[in-house]
Amino acid sequence: IKMMRPELAGDAAGRTRFVREARAVAAVESDHIVPILHVGEADDGTPLIVMPLLQGEPLGTRLEREPASPLGLILKVAREVAEA
């Protein structure tokens, strides 16, 4: 579950944009984009999105462990991002 940051949730334009963008992403189907299962609000009215929990490691952790990634991996990730 991802929730809009509380300091931003009070801005009506920001809330509208958050929900609009979440619904737009939810409409996209791609193996390279995490699906959005639900767009809604928490009990306090804070906008949220629900996505499946993916296994793996954050990119930042990977880059700390292996700062100079092989060119093949860089190209694979760039291609998948472009396909998405």
Phi and psi in radians as a Rosetta constraint file:
Dihedral C 1 N 2 CA 2 C 2 CIRCULARHARMONIC -1.997 0.35
Dihedral N 2 CA 2 C 2 N 3 CIRCULARHARMONIC 2.255 0.35
Dihedral C 2 N 3 CA 3 C 3 CIRCULARHARMONIC -1.992 0.35
Dihedral N 3 CA 3 C 3 N 4 CIRCULARHARMONIC 2.593 0.35
Dihedral C 3 N 4 CA 4 C 4 CIRCULARHARMONIC -1.133 0.35
Dihedral N 4 CA 4 C 4 N 5 CIRCULARHARMONIC 2.444 0.35
Dihedral C 4 N 5 CA 5 C 5 CIRCULARHARMONIC -1.028 0.35
Dihedral N 5 CA 5 C 5 N 6 CIRCULARHARMONIC 2.340 0.35
Dihedral C 5 N 6 CA 6 C 6 CIRCULARHARMONIC -0.953 0.35
Dihedral N 6 CA 6 C 6 N 7 CIRCULARHARMONIC -0.663 0.35
Dihedral C 6 N 7 CA 7 C 7 CIRCULARHARMONIC -1.213 0.35
Dihedral N 7 CA 7 C 7 N 8 CIRCULARHARMONIC -0.299 0.35
Dihedral C 7 N 8 CA 8 C 8 CIRCULARHARMONIC -1.726 0.35
Dihedral N 8 CA 8 C 8 N 9 CIRCULARHARMONIC -0.384 0.35
Dihedral C 8 N 9 CA 9 C 9 CIRCULARHARMONIC -1.160 0.35
Dihedral N 9 CA 9 C 9 N 10 CIRCULARHARMONIC -0.346 0.35
Dihedral C 9 N 10 CA 10 C 10 CIRCULARHARMONIC -1.351 0.35
Dihedral N 10 CA 10 C 10 N 11 CIRCULARHARMONIC -0.229 0.35
Dihedral C 10 N 11 CA 11 C 11 CIRCULARHARMONIC -1.538 0.35
Dihedral N 11 CA 11 C 11 N 12 CIRCULARHARMONIC 2.016 0.35
Dihedral C 11 N 12 CA 12 C 12 CIRCULARHARMONIC -1.046 0.35
Dihedral N 12 CA 12 C 12 N 13 CIRCULARHARMONIC -0.724 0.35
Dihedral C 12 N 13 CA 13 C 13 CIRCULARHARMONIC -1.150 0.35
Dihedral N 13 CA 13 C 13 N 14 CIRCULARHARMONIC -0.698 0.35
Dihedral C 13 N 14 CA 14 C 14 CIRCULARHARMONIC -1.137 0.35
Dihedral N 14 CA 14 C 14 N 15 CIRCULARHARMONIC -0.714 0.35
Dihedral C 14 N 15 CA 15 C 15 CIRCULARHARMONIC -1.090 0.35
Dihedral N 15 CA 15 C 15 N 16 CIRCULARHARMONIC -0.773 0.35
Dihedral C 15 N 16 CA 16 C 16 CIRCULARHARMONIC -1.086 0.35
Dihedral N 16 CA 16 C 16 N 17 CIRCULARHARMONIC -0.783 0.35
Dihedral C 16 N 17 CA 17 C 17 CIRCULARHARMONIC -1.112 0.35
Dihedral N 17 CA 17 C 17 N 18 CIRCULARHARMONIC -0.744 0.35
Dihedral C 17 N 18 CA 18 C 18 CIRCULARHARMONIC -0.998 0.35
Dihedral N 18 CA 18 C 18 N 19 CIRCULARHARMONIC -0.865 0.35
Dihedral C 18 N 19 CA 19 C 19 CIRCULARHARMONIC -1.182 0.35
Dihedral N 19 CA 19 C 19 N 20 CIRCULARHARMONIC -0.730 0.35
Dihedral C 19 N 20 CA 20 C 20 CIRCULARHARMONIC -1.074 0.35
Dihedral N 20 CA 20 C 20 N 21 CIRCULARHARMONIC -0.797 0.35
Dihedral C 20 N 21 CA 21 C 21 CIRCULARHARMONIC -1.166 0.35
Dihedral N 21 CA 21 C 21 N 22 CIRCULARHARMONIC -0.683 0.35
Dihedral C 21 N 22 CA 22 C 22 CIRCULARHARMONIC -1.106 0.35
Dihedral N 22 CA 22 C 22 N 23 CIRCULARHARMONIC -0.730 0.35
Dihedral C 22 N 23 CA 23 C 23 CIRCULARHARMONIC -1.179 0.35
Dihedral N 23 CA 23 C 23 N 24 CIRCULARHARMONIC -0.622 0.35
Dihedral C 23 N 24 CA 24 C 24 CIRCULARHARMONIC -1.130 0.35
Dihedral N 24 CA 24 C 24 N 25 CIRCULARHARMONIC -0.768 0.35
Dihedral C 24 N 25 CA 25 C 25 CIRCULARHARMONIC -1.153 0.35
Dihedral N 25 CA 25 C 25 N 26 CIRCULARHARMONIC -0.652 0.35
Dihedral C 25 N 26 CA 26 C 26 CIRCULARHARMONIC -1.078 0.35
Dihedral N 26 CA 26 C 26 N 27 CIRCULARHARMONIC -0.453 0.35
Dihedral C 26 N 27 CA 27 C 27 CIRCULARHARMONIC -1.419 0.35
Dihedral N 27 CA 27 C 27 N 28 CIRCULARHARMONIC -0.194 0.35
Dihedral C 27 N 28 CA 28 C 28 CIRCULARHARMONIC -1.619 0.35
Dihedral N 28 CA 28 C 28 N 29 CIRCULARHARMONIC 2.342 0.35
Dihedral C 28 N 29 CA 29 C 29 CIRCULARHARMONIC -2.024 0.35
Dihedral N 29 CA 29 C 29 N 30 CIRCULARHARMONIC 2.048 0.35
Dihedral C 29 N 30 CA 30 C 30 CIRCULARHARMONIC -2.698 0.35
Dihedral N 30 CA 30 C 30 N 31 CIRCULARHARMONIC 2.520 0.35
Dihedral C 30 N 31 CA 31 C 31 CIRCULARHARMONIC -1.167 0.35
Dihedral N 31 CA 31 C 31 N 32 CIRCULARHARMONIC -0.244 0.35
Dihedral C 31 N 32 CA 32 C 32 CIRCULARHARMONIC -1.857 0.35
Dihedral N 32 CA 32 C 32 N 33 CIRCULARHARMONIC 0.157 0.35
Dihedral C 32 N 33 CA 33 C 33 CIRCULARHARMONIC -2.250 0.35
Dihedral N 33 CA 33 C 33 N 34 CIRCULARHARMONIC 2.296 0.35
Dihedral C 33 N 34 CA 34 C 34 CIRCULARHARMONIC -1.164 0.35
Dihedral N 34 CA 34 C 34 N 35 CIRCULARHARMONIC 2.213 0.35
Dihedral C 34 N 35 CA 35 C 35 CIRCULARHARMONIC -1.218 0.35
Dihedral N 35 CA 35 C 35 N 36 CIRCULARHARMONIC 2.549 0.35
Dihedral C 35 N 36 CA 36 C 36 CIRCULARHARMONIC -1.724 0.35
Dihedral N 36 CA 36 C 36 N 37 CIRCULARHARMONIC 2.119 0.35
Dihedral C 36 N 37 CA 37 C 37 CIRCULARHARMONIC -1.534 0.35
Dihedral N 37 CA 37 C 37 N 38 CIRCULARHARMONIC -0.493 0.35
Dihedral C 37 N 38 CA 38 C 38 CIRCULARHARMONIC -2.753 0.35
Dihedral N 38 CA 38 C 38 N 39 CIRCULARHARMONIC 2.448 0.35
Dihedral C 38 N 39 CA 39 C 39 CIRCULARHARMONIC -2.097 0.35
Dihedral N 39 CA 39 C 39 N 40 CIRCULARHARMONIC 2.200 0.35
Dihedral C 39 N 40 CA 40 C 40 CIRCULARHARMONIC -2.870 0.35
Dihedral N 40 CA 40 C 40 N 41 CIRCULARHARMONIC -2.685 0.35
Dihedral C 40 N 41 CA 41 C 41 CIRCULARHARMONIC -2.326 0.35
Dihedral N 41 CA 41 C 41 N 42 CIRCULARHARMONIC 2.554 0.35
Dihedral C 41 N 42 CA 42 C 42 CIRCULARHARMONIC -1.291 0.35
Dihedral N 42 CA 42 C 42 N 43 CIRCULARHARMONIC 3.025 0.35
Dihedral C 42 N 43 CA 43 C 43 CIRCULARHARMONIC -0.990 0.35
Dihedral N 43 CA 43 C 43 N 44 CIRCULARHARMONIC -0.535 0.35
Dihedral C 43 N 44 CA 44 C 44 CIRCULARHARMONIC -1.532 0.35
Dihedral N 44 CA 44 C 44 N 45 CIRCULARHARMONIC 0.074 0.35
Dihedral C 44 N 45 CA 45 C 45 CIRCULARHARMONIC 1.595 0.35
Dihedral N 45 CA 45 C 45 N 46 CIRCULARHARMONIC -0.016 0.35
Dihedral C 45 N 46 CA 46 C 46 CIRCULARHARMONIC -1.238 0.35
Dihedral N 46 CA 46 C 46 N 47 CIRCULARHARMONIC 2.224 0.35
Dihedral C 46 N 47 CA 47 C 47 CIRCULARHARMONIC -1.078 0.35
Dihedral N 47 CA 47 C 47 N 48 CIRCULARHARMONIC 2.538 0.35
Dihedral C 47 N 48 CA 48 C 48 CIRCULARHARMONIC -2.576 0.35
Dihedral N 48 CA 48 C 48 N 49 CIRCULARHARMONIC 2.785 0.35
Dihedral C 48 N 49 CA 49 C 49 CIRCULARHARMONIC -2.246 0.35
Dihedral N 49 CA 49 C 49 N 50 CIRCULARHARMONIC 2.560 0.35
Dihedral C 49 N 50 CA 50 C 50 CIRCULARHARMONIC -2.012 0.35
Dihedral N 50 CA 50 C 50 N 51 CIRCULARHARMONIC 2.218 0.35
Dihedral C 50 N 51 CA 51 C 51 CIRCULARHARMONIC -2.319 0.35
Dihedral N 51 CA 51 C 51 N 52 CIRCULARHARMONIC 2.782 0.35
Dihedral C 51 N 52 CA 52 C 52 CIRCULARHARMONIC -1.198 0.35
Dihedral N 52 CA 52 C 52 N 53 CIRCULARHARMONIC 2.645 0.35
Dihedral C 52 N 53 CA 53 C 53 CIRCULARHARMONIC -1.418 0.35
Dihedral N 53 CA 53 C 53 N 54 CIRCULARHARMONIC 2.154 0.35
Dihedral C 53 N 54 CA 54 C 54 CIRCULARHARMONIC -1.744 0.35
Dihedral N 54 CA 54 C 54 N 55 CIRCULARHARMONIC 2.518 0.35
Dihedral C 54 N 55 CA 55 C 55 CIRCULARHARMONIC -1.564 0.35
Dihedral N 55 CA 55 C 55 N 56 CIRCULARHARMONIC 2.603 0.35
Dihedral C 55 N 56 CA 56 C 56 CIRCULARHARMONIC 2.471 0.35
Dihedral N 56 CA 56 C 56 N 57 CIRCULARHARMONIC -2.831 0.35
Dihedral C 56 N 57 CA 57 C 57 CIRCULARHARMONIC -2.220 0.35
Dihedral N 57 CA 57 C 57 N 58 CIRCULARHARMONIC 2.622 0.35
Dihedral C 57 N 58 CA 58 C 58 CIRCULARHARMONIC -1.132 0.35
Dihedral N 58 CA 58 C 58 N 59 CIRCULARHARMONIC 2.623 0.35
Dihedral C 58 N 59 CA 59 C 59 CIRCULARHARMONIC -1.013 0.35
Dihedral N 59 CA 59 C 59 N 60 CIRCULARHARMONIC -0.692 0.35
Dihedral C 59 N 60 CA 60 C 60 CIRCULARHARMONIC -1.024 0.35
Dihedral N 60 CA 60 C 60 N 61 CIRCULARHARMONIC -0.705 0.35
Dihedral C 60 N 61 CA 61 C 61 CIRCULARHARMONIC -1.133 0.35
Dihedral N 61 CA 61 C 61 N 62 CIRCULARHARMONIC -0.746 0.35
Dihedral C 61 N 62 CA 62 C 62 CIRCULARHARMONIC -1.082 0.35
Dihedral N 62 CA 62 C 62 N 63 CIRCULARHARMONIC -0.737 0.35
Dihedral C 62 N 63 CA 63 C 63 CIRCULARHARMONIC -1.220 0.35
Dihedral N 63 CA 63 C 63 N 64 CIRCULARHARMONIC -0.542 0.35
Dihedral C 63 N 64 CA 64 C 64 CIRCULARHARMONIC -1.161 0.35
Dihedral N 64 CA 64 C 64 N 65 CIRCULARHARMONIC -0.701 0.35
Dihedral C 64 N 65 CA 65 C 65 CIRCULARHARMONIC -1.289 0.35
Dihedral N 65 CA 65 C 65 N 66 CIRCULARHARMONIC -0.674 0.35
Dihedral C 65 N 66 CA 66 C 66 CIRCULARHARMONIC -2.427 0.35
Dihedral N 66 CA 66 C 66 N 67 CIRCULARHARMONIC 1.367 0.35
Dihedral C 66 N 67 CA 67 C 67 CIRCULARHARMONIC -1.076 0.35
Dihedral N 67 CA 67 C 67 N 68 CIRCULARHARMONIC -0.576 0.35
Dihedral C 67 N 68 CA 68 C 68 CIRCULARHARMONIC -1.824 0.35
Dihedral N 68 CA 68 C 68 N 69 CIRCULARHARMONIC 1.530 0.35
Dihedral C 68 N 69 CA 69 C 69 CIRCULARHARMONIC -1.225 0.35
Dihedral N 69 CA 69 C 69 N 70 CIRCULARHARMONIC 2.617 0.35
Dihedral C 69 N 70 CA 70 C 70 CIRCULARHARMONIC -1.071 0.35
Dihedral N 70 CA 70 C 70 N 71 CIRCULARHARMONIC 2.536 0.35
Dihedral C 70 N 71 CA 71 C 71 CIRCULARHARMONIC -0.978 0.35
Dihedral N 71 CA 71 C 71 N 72 CIRCULARHARMONIC -0.660 0.35
Dihedral C 71 N 72 CA 72 C 72 CIRCULARHARMONIC -1.045 0.35
Dihedral N 72 CA 72 C 72 N 73 CIRCULARHARMONIC -0.720 0.35
Dihedral C 72 N 73 CA 73 C 73 CIRCULARHARMONIC -1.179 0.35
Dihedral N 73 CA 73 C 73 N 74 CIRCULARHARMONIC -0.739 0.35
Dihedral C 73 N 74 CA 74 C 74 CIRCULARHARMONIC -1.055 0.35
Dihedral N 74 CA 74 C 74 N 75 CIRCULARHARMONIC -0.786 0.35
Dihedral C 74 N 75 CA 75 C 75 CIRCULARHARMONIC -1.151 0.35
Dihedral N 75 CA 75 C 75 N 76 CIRCULARHARMONIC -0.673 0.35
Dihedral C 75 N 76 CA 76 C 76 CIRCULARHARMONIC -1.084 0.35
Dihedral N 76 CA 76 C 76 N 77 CIRCULARHARMONIC -0.828 0.35
Dihedral C 76 N 77 CA 77 C 77 CIRCULARHARMONIC -1.125 0.35
Dihedral N 77 CA 77 C 77 N 78 CIRCULARHARMONIC -0.772 0.35
Dihedral C 77 N 78 CA 78 C 78 CIRCULARHARMONIC -1.077 0.35
Dihedral N 78 CA 78 C 78 N 79 CIRCULARHARMONIC -0.697 0.35
Dihedral C 78 N 79 CA 79 C 79 CIRCULARHARMONIC -1.143 0.35
Dihedral N 79 CA 79 C 79 N 80 CIRCULARHARMONIC -0.737 0.35
Dihedral C 79 N 80 CA 80 C 80 CIRCULARHARMONIC -1.182 0.35
Dihedral N 80 CA 80 C 80 N 81 CIRCULARHARMONIC -0.649 0.35
Dihedral C 80 N 81 CA 81 C 81 CIRCULARHARMONIC -1.128 0.35
Dihedral N 81 CA 81 C 81 N 82 CIRCULARHARMONIC -0.752 0.35
Dihedral C 81 N 82 CA 82 C 82 CIRCULARHARMONIC -1.131 0.35
Dihedral N 82 CA 82 C 82 N 83 CIRCULARHARMONIC -0.676 0.35
Dihedral C 82 N 83 CA 83 C 83 CIRCULARHARMONIC -1.132 0.35
Dihedral N 83 CA 83 C 83 N 84 CIRCULARHARMONIC -0.637 0.35
